[in-house]
Amino acid sequence: MPGEVTCIVGPTGSGKSRFLADIEWLAQGDTPTGRRVLVNGAVPDPARRYAVEQKLVAQLSQNMNFVMDLSVRDFVLMHAESRMADDPAGVTETVIALANELAGERFSGETALTALSGGQSRALMIADTACLSLSPIVLIDEIENAGIDRRRALALLADRRKIVLMATHDPILALMGTRRLVFRNGGIARVIETSEGERACLAELEALDRRLSVVRTALRAGEDIGTA
């Protein structure tokens, strides 16, 4: 359902990333897993599968590397214009502002794309996907390693009515989802709907995480954590 988050959990090497890649590719037995992905119970039309524009699925991988010699503002503006946004300049500033809300370290619209850190790049692409991507389904691989406000990023995508599937090792993110798919040996071993008891655990974990965030910020600023 739009706005719904499904989390994918399991040990490293259990097949989480491969599962996301199969969905992104709308695999039809032509990937290493032999998996076939159906859309509404049917084999997807080849035109839909190989379309460059209006793709059904957008994926945010663990590594985001820019090679274009553009500023952040020029890059986002070009994307907004290509999507024929009603107000390209306004949408561009919205994307940059949202990205800065997610990023651990702020950047400006004049910053070169190639100068962005890994976390800043992920923050920019999450904001760009939320505001400009036409794909209704978004796949995310381990957002917790991106150095961004992961909870706010997830909430942003959900608020934009995206269907989110996210591989994660983070207990907070896992419990924020509607359900989680537990992977073992390359396949789904169990499906767990998030219970009310787990929601209560989530509140406790978030309180602990906020405390850790204060200490983390103090360390980055070179402060004495004894007073953090």
C-alpha positions as CSV (number, residue, x, y, z in Angstrom):
1,M,0.0,0.0,0.0
2,P,1.2,3.6,-0.6
3,G,3.0,4.9,2.4
4,E,3.7,1.4,3.7
5,V,7.2,0.3,4.8
6,T,8.3,-3.3,4.7
7,C,11.7,-4.1,6.2
8,I,14.0,-6.9,5.2
9,V,16.2,-8.4,7.9
10,G,18.6,-11.3,8.2
11,P,22.3,-12.0,8.6
12,T,24.9,-10.6,6.2
13,G,24.9,-12.8,3.1
14,S,21.4,-14.1,3.6
15,G,20.2,-12.6,0.3
16,K,18.6,-9.3,1.2
17,S,20.5,-7.1,-1.3
18,R,20.0,-9.7,-4.1
19,F,16.2,-9.8,-3.3
20,L,16.1,-6.0,-3.8
21,A,18.1,-6.2,-7.0
22,D,15.7,-8.8,-8.4
23,I,12.7,-6.5,-7.6
24,E,14.4,-3.5,-9.2
25,W,15.1,-5.6,-12.3
26,L,11.7,-7.2,-12.2
27,A,13.6,-10.4,-12.6
28,Q,12.1,-13.1,-14.8
29,G,14.4,-16.1,-14.1
30,D,17.4,-14.2,-15.7
31,T,19.3,-13.4,-12.5
32,P,21.5,-15.6,-10.3
33,T,18.6,-16.5,-8.1
34,G,16.3,-17.7,-10.9
35,R,13.6,-15.6,-9.1
36,R,10.5,-14.3,-11.0
37,V,8.9,-11.1,-9.9
38,L,5.2,-10.6,-10.6
39,V,3.2,-7.4,-10.6
40,N,-0.3,-7.8,-9.3
41,G,0.1,-11.5,-9.8
42,A,1.1,-11.2,-13.5
43,V,4.3,-11.2,-15.5
44,P,5.2,-7.5,-16.1
45,D,5.0,-6.2,-19.6
46,P,8.5,-6.0,-21.2
47,A,7.9,-2.4,-22.1
48,R,7.4,-1.6,-18.4
49,R,10.4,-3.7,-17.4
50,Y,12.8,-2.0,-19.8
51,A,11.4,1.5,-19.7
52,V,13.8,4.3,-19.1
53,E,11.1,6.8,-18.0
54,Q,8.3,6.1,-15.5
55,K,9.9,3.0,-14.1
56,L,7.9,1.1,-11.5
57,V,10.8,0.8,-9.1
58,A,13.6,3.2,-7.9
59,Q,16.5,1.9,-5.9
60,L,18.8,3.6,-3.5
61,S,21.9,1.5,-3.2
62,Q,24.6,1.5,-0.5
63,N,27.0,3.4,-2.7
64,M,26.1,6.7,-4.3
65,N,28.9,8.2,-6.4
66,F,28.5,11.3,-8.6
67,V,30.8,11.9,-11.6
68,M,28.9,14.9,-13.2
69,D,30.7,18.2,-13.1
70,L,27.7,20.2,-11.8
71,S,26.6,22.0,-8.6
72,V,23.9,20.4,-6.5
73,R,21.5,23.1,-7.5
74,D,22.1,22.7,-11.3
75,F,21.8,18.9,-11.0
76,V,18.5,19.0,-9.2
77,L,17.1,21.7,-11.4
78,M,18.0,19.7,-14.5
79,H,16.1,16.7,-13.0
80,A,13.1,18.9,-12.1
81,E,13.0,20.3,-15.6
82,S,13.3,16.9,-17.2
83,R,10.3,15.8,-15.1
84,M,8.4,18.9,-16.2
85,A,7.8,20.0,-12.7
86,D,5.3,23.0,-12.4
87,D,7.9,25.1,-10.5
88,P,11.4,23.6,-11.2
89,A,13.3,26.3,-9.3
90,G,11.0,26.0,-6.3
91,V,11.1,22.2,-6.2
92,T,14.9,22.4,-6.5
93,E,15.1,24.5,-3.3
94,T,12.7,22.1,-1.6
95,V,14.9,19.1,-2.4
96,I,18.1,20.8,-1.2
97,A,16.4,21.9,2.0
98,L,15.0,18.4,2.7
99,A,18.4,16.9,2.0
100,N,20.0,19.2,4.5
101,E,17.4,18.1,7.1
102,L,18.6,14.5,6.5
103,A,22.3,15.0,6.2
104,G,24.6,15.0,9.2
105,E,26.6,17.8,7.6
106,R,25.0,20.6,5.7
107,F,25.8,21.6,2.2
108,S,24.7,24.4,-0.2
109,G,23.2,24.4,-3.6
110,E,26.6,25.7,-4.9
111,T,28.4,22.6,-3.6
112,A,29.9,20.5,-6.4
113,L,28.2,17.1,-6.6
114,T,31.6,15.4,-6.6
115,A,32.4,17.1,-3.3
116,L,29.5,15.6,-1.4
117,S,30.3,13.0,1.2
118,G,28.6,9.6,1.1
119,G,26.0,10.6,3.6
120,Q,25.3,13.9,1.8
121,S,24.9,12.1,-1.5
122,R,22.4,9.6,0.0
123,A,20.5,12.5,1.7
124,L,20.3,14.3,-1.6
125,M,19.0,11.3,-3.6
126,I,16.4,10.4,-0.9
127,A,15.0,13.9,-1.1
128,D,15.2,13.9,-4.9
129,T,13.4,10.5,-5.0
130,A,10.7,11.7,-2.6
131,C,10.0,14.9,-4.5
132,L,10.8,14.1,-8.2
133,S,10.7,10.4,-8.8
134,L,7.6,9.0,-10.5
135,S,8.3,5.5,-9.3
136,P,5.7,4.4,-6.7
137,I,8.1,1.8,-5.2
138,V,11.4,2.7,-3.5
139,L,14.0,0.1,-2.5
140,I,16.6,1.0,0.1
141,D,19.7,-1.0,1.1
142,E,21.0,-0.3,4.6
143,I,20.2,3.4,5.1
144,E,21.6,3.2,8.6
145,N,25.2,3.3,7.1
146,A,24.6,6.5,5.3
147,G,25.3,9.0,8.1
148,I,21.9,10.6,7.8
149,D,18.8,11.0,9.9
150,R,17.4,7.6,8.9
151,R,14.1,7.9,10.7
152,R,13.3,11.2,9.1
153,A,14.3,9.9,5.7
154,L,12.0,6.9,6.1
155,A,9.1,9.2,7.2
156,L,9.7,11.5,4.3
157,L,9.3,8.7,1.8
158,A,6.3,7.3,3.5
159,D,4.7,10.8,3.6
160,R,5.2,11.0,-0.1
161,R,3.1,7.9,-0.5
162,K,5.9,5.7,-1.7
163,I,5.9,1.9,-1.1
164,V,9.2,1.3,0.7
165,L,11.1,-1.9,0.9
166,M,14.2,-1.6,3.0
167,A,17.0,-4.0,4.0
168,T,18.3,-3.1,7.4
169,H,20.3,-4.3,10.4
170,D,19.0,-1.4,12.6
171,P,16.4,-2.5,15.2
172,I,14.7,0.9,15.2
173,L,14.2,1.0,11.5
174,A,13.1,-2.7,11.5
175,L,10.4,-1.9,14.0
176,M,9.2,1.2,12.2
177,G,8.0,-0.9,9.4
178,T,4.6,-2.4,9.0
179,R,6.2,-5.9,8.8
180,R,9.5,-7.5,8.3
181,L,10.7,-10.3,6.0
182,V,13.2,-12.5,7.7
183,F,15.8,-13.8,5.2
184,R,17.8,-17.0,5.5
185,N,19.8,-18.9,2.8
186,G,18.6,-16.5,0.0
187,G,14.9,-16.7,0.7
188,I,12.1,-15.5,3.0
189,A,12.0,-17.7,6.1
190,R,9.4,-15.8,8.0
191,V,7.1,-12.8,7.8
192,I,6.4,-10.9,11.0
193,E,3.8,-8.2,11.4
194,T,5.0,-5.5,13.8
195,S,3.0,-5.9,17.0
196,E,1.8,-3.4,19.6
197,G,4.4,-4.9,22.0
198,E,7.1,-4.2,19.6
199,R,5.9,-0.7,19.1
200,A,6.4,-0.2,22.8
201,C,9.9,-1.5,22.5
202,L,10.5,0.9,19.7
203,A,9.7,3.9,21.9
204,E,12.3,2.7,24.4
205,L,14.9,2.1,21.7
206,E,14.3,5.6,20.3
207,A,14.9,7.2,23.7
208,L,18.2,5.3,24.0
209,D,19.1,6.3,20.4
210,R,18.5,10.0,21.1
211,R,20.9,9.8,24.1
212,L,23.5,8.1,21.9
213,S,22.9,10.8,19.2
214,V,23.8,13.6,21.8
215,V,27.0,11.8,22.7
216,R,27.9,11.2,19.0
217,T,27.4,14.9,18.2
218,A,29.6,15.9,21.1
219,L,32.3,13.5,20.0
220,R,32.2,15.0,16.5
221,A,32.4,18.5,17.9
222,G,35.5,17.6,20.0
223,E,33.6,18.1,23.3
224,D,34.0,16.3,26.6
225,I,31.4,13.6,26.5
226,G,31.3,13.5,30.3
227,T,29.1,16.6,30.1
228,A,27.1,15.5,27.1
